[in-house]
């Protein structure tokens, strides 16, 4: 894992791509999206690069 990178919460990732946090969590649950990190408490974290990858893949 990269040090010094501010990871995004499900809410922050959702806000960046224009969907709800529930949608992001659903995508994670069904394998459409994979969290970069899952904390010991179960919170999902996403790398900022994943926002760019989302737009490259789905928003052509």
Buried (B, 14 or more C-beta within 10 A) or exposed (E): EEEEEEBBBBEBBBBBBEBEBEBBBEBBEEEEBEBBEEEEEEEBBBBBEBBEEBEEEEEE
